[in-house]
Amino acid sequence: MAVRLSDHVFAIPVVDNETDLFESLWPLDDGVNYNSYVVVGSEGAAIIDTVHESFFDVYLEKLGEVVDPESVEYVVVNHMEPDHSSSLPMLLEHLPNAKVIVSRTGASLFDLPGTVIPVDDGDEMSLGDVVLKFISTPWAHWPETMITYVLEDEVVFTCDLFGAYGAYPNLNAEDWDVYLLEARRYYVTVLSKYAKFVNSAVSKVKALKPKIVAPGHGIAYSGDSLVQILELYADWSSGHKEGRVLILYGSMYGSVYNAVDTLVQLLEAEGVEVDALDLSREDWSYALTFVLGADVIIIAYPTYDADVFPPVKYFIQTSMDKGLLDGKAIYVIEAHGWSSSEQKLRQLLNGVDVKKVLSFSQKNPLKIEALEDLAGEIISSLGGTE
């Protein structure tokens, strides 16, 4: 059923428990929300974003509980990605008077059904006793994205910004710590590549001083949850670090694992918190959340077909593509048989600060002294003493 957020604003959350991978990439262990909203004014109503077309029938029924279709003057599309807009053509068939509002960039990039009204940053649209204001937030995370603010109710609709994985039929999180992990996982998988644009968008939201932030996935934030998610997003999108050491590794026959295990013991003996993730087995979306907060990252792997071990190679490439290795101190442990892949890894890490590479083989085994020296360097880089 619909959820009333304020005097003029209703939320229509539709839960998807059918999709197993978001974007066919990221596991949905507990589903995902598609949140649409309705603003009801004295001179008509506006729908803010829609839902994935697969759930249109459920959505339309919920919409009818809130508003008479003939009273809908506008459908605002903050973001054109299909999970928020693919039901738009079907929806317009039920809204005889509605016009589509989209950013001017969105209008130029996409063929939209119905009568389209392009808007620019700062434009406003009246519904009588409430006014909608449109604020441009390009590349958070597509070029056309914008947010919509209800001036009188101080509610801002942010679509993907501040989203989270998980199913929240009442737009409430029962376990806040679990929710924050799903919000963090959503950020690193969907938005982190565009961190500087996200940071700019967060600043624009903060400047509004809203009472409620209503995203396209996850819950509606207010009070303490609003304060916390705004601060977390500002932090995540501006070089977030948590003073932690992360080891990303793969091991075929045990030699790399043994090196990693020894290094973990050396660091923990000095009070350093270490996370070690086996990339052959760890889900990448969760692994990326560890990358986000790490100060120091050790990449440990065996050479495979004269190249970097595939699970490590492709995870590192993904982390690079999303900008998550920027500003991190990187150390490398590489094992090989007949040919080193160090140069392949350096090419992969182009532009990243690689502090040291330890390379070993059956002929030139890794000595404990080398790992002790590495542990000392890592502790020093964290501000400790060797």
Residue, then its C-alpha position, 0 to 999 in steps of 0.5 A: m500500500a501507499v505510504r504518506l510522507s507529508d501533507h502533499v506527498f505519498a510514496i508508492p514502494v513496489v518490491d521486486n523479490e524476483t530479480d536475483l542480480f541487479e543490473s545482472l551483476w550484483p546479488l539481491d539477497d533480499g530483493v530491491n525497491y522501486n519507489s515512485y512518489v505522488v505529490v498532490g496539490s490543489e490544482g493537480a498531482a504529479i508523479i515522481d518517477t515510475v517503476h520497472e515495467s515488469f511490476f506495472d500492474v501492481y504499481l498501477e493498483k497502488l497508484g489508484e489508491v492515492v490519486d485519480p488518474e485524470s488529476v495527474e498533470y505531470v509525470v516527472v522523470n528524474h532519471m531515465e534508467p529502465d528500473h525507473s522509467s520503463s513503465l512510462p509508456m503504459l502509465l501514460e495510457h491511463l493518464p489522459n492529461a499528463k505531460v512528461i517533465v524531464s531534464r533538457t539533457g534527458a529530452s535530447l538523449f531519449d525518445l519519450p512518449g507523450t507531451v514532453i516539457p524539458v526543464d533546466d536547473g532551477d525551473e519550477m512547476s506549480l500544482g496550486d498550493v505546492v511547487l516543484k523545483f527541479i535541480s540538475t545533478p548530472w552524472a549522478h549517475w547518468p548525464e541527464t539526472m536531476i532531483t525534484y524538491v517540494l518546497e512547501d513540504e521540504v521533501v526531495f526526490t533523489c532517484d538513485l542518489f542515496g539508494a540501497y539494496g533490499a526490500y522495504p515495503n513500508l520504507n522503513a529499515e528494521d536493522w539500521d546496520v544491515y541497511l547501511l551495508e546495503a546502502r554502502r554496497y549500492y553506492v560502490t556498485v552503482l555510483s562510485k565511478y561518478a564520485k565527484f559528481v555524486n559529491s556535488a549532488v550531495s552538496k546540493v541536497k544539503a543546501l536544501k535542508p530537506k526534512i525528507v530525502a526520498p530515493g528510488h531504492g531503499i527507504a525514505y530518510s528523515g531525522d537521524s537517518l537523514v543526517q547520517i546518510l547525508e554525511l556518509y555519502a559526503d564521506w564516501s564520495s570524497g576519498h573515504k578511509e577508515g584506517r584499515v588494511l585490506i588484502l585482496y588475494g587469489s591462491m591456486y596451490g597455497s603459496v600465496y595463501n601462506a604468504v597472506d596468512t603470515l602477513v595477517q599474523l604479523l600485522e595483527a600482532e601489532g594491533v592492525e585491523v586486517d581484512a583478507l578476501d579471497l577473490s575466487r570466492e568472495d562476492w565482488s559487490y561486498a568486496l568493493t565495500f571493503v575497498l572503499g574504506a581501506d587505507v592500504i591494499i595488498i594485492a596478492y596473487p599467482t601468475y596465470d597464463a603469464d598474466v595476473f590471476p583472473p579473479v584478481k585481475y578482473f576485480i582490480q580492473t573493476s575497482m579501477d574503473k569505479g575509481l575506488l583505488d584512487g588515493k590508496a597505498i598499494y602493495v603487491i605480492e606476486a608468485h610465479g613459475w616460469s614468468s612473472s606478471e608484475q608488468k601486467l599488473r603495473q599496467l592494470l594499476n596505471g596511475v595508482d601509487v604502487k609502493k612495493v612489489l614482492s615477487f617470488s617463485q619456487k626457485n626464489p622463495l619468499k622469505i619471512e624477513a621480506l614479509e616482516d619488512l612489508a608489515g613494517e612499511i604498512i604500519s608506518s604508512l598508517g602512522g605507526t612505528e616499525 
